[in-house]
Amino acid sequence: TLMDMLDMLRKTYDLSILMTTHDFGMLDRYADQVILVDHSILCQGTAQEVLQSEAFCNIFHRKAGA
């Protein structure tokens, strides 16, 4: 997949990759750090920290895995 290819390039060349997504299921696998933005930075941390945050729940009206 494209994400696997980008992850391989990131690891091989010690790169940082900045991307936006609404695919929350891929965050644990590919993201070292996650920033939740809605006009400003609402939350940042690991994928689990952000997905379980009150800010995430308020923005998307759901908890991770729901």
C-alpha positions as CSV (number, residue, x, y, z in Angstrom):
1,T,0.0,0.0,0.0
2,L,1.0,3.6,-0.3
3,M,1.3,3.9,3.5
4,D,3.6,0.9,3.7
5,M,5.8,2.4,1.0
6,L,5.9,5.8,2.8
7,D,6.7,4.0,6.1
8,M,9.6,2.1,4.4
9,L,11.0,5.3,3.0
10,R,10.7,7.1,6.3
11,K,12.6,4.3,8.1
12,T,15.2,3.9,5.4
13,Y,16.1,7.5,5.0
14,D,15.2,8.7,8.6
15,L,12.6,11.1,7.2
16,S,9.8,13.0,8.8
17,I,6.5,12.9,7.0
18,L,3.6,15.3,7.6
19,M,0.2,14.2,6.4
20,T,-3.5,14.8,7.1
21,T,-6.0,12.0,7.5
22,H,-9.4,11.1,8.8
23,D,-8.5,7.4,8.7
24,F,-8.1,7.0,12.5
25,G,-7.5,3.3,12.1
26,M,-4.1,3.8,10.5
27,L,-2.7,6.2,13.2
28,D,-1.4,3.5,15.6
29,R,0.5,1.7,12.8
30,Y,2.0,4.7,11.1
31,A,2.1,7.8,13.3
32,D,4.6,8.5,16.0
33,Q,2.9,11.7,16.9
34,V,-0.7,13.0,16.2
35,I,-2.0,16.5,16.3
36,L,-5.8,17.2,16.4
37,V,-6.5,20.5,14.7
38,D,-9.8,22.4,14.4
39,H,-8.8,26.0,13.7
40,S,-6.1,25.6,16.4
41,I,-4.2,22.7,18.0
42,L,-6.6,21.0,20.4
43,C,-4.6,18.0,21.4
44,Q,-1.3,16.3,20.6
45,G,0.5,13.1,21.6
46,T,0.5,9.5,20.6
47,A,-2.3,8.1,18.6
48,Q,-3.9,6.5,21.6
49,E,-3.6,9.7,23.7
50,V,-5.3,11.8,21.0
51,L,-8.0,9.3,20.1
52,Q,-9.0,8.9,23.7
53,S,-8.9,12.6,24.5
54,E,-12.0,14.6,25.3
55,A,-11.2,17.0,22.4
56,F,-11.4,14.1,19.9
57,C,-14.7,12.9,21.4
58,N,-16.1,16.5,21.2
59,I,-15.0,17.0,17.6
60,F,-16.0,13.7,16.2
61,H,-18.8,12.8,18.7
62,R,-17.3,9.4,19.3
63,K,-14.5,7.5,21.1
64,A,-11.7,5.6,19.3
65,G,-13.0,2.3,18.0
66,A,-16.6,3.4,18.1
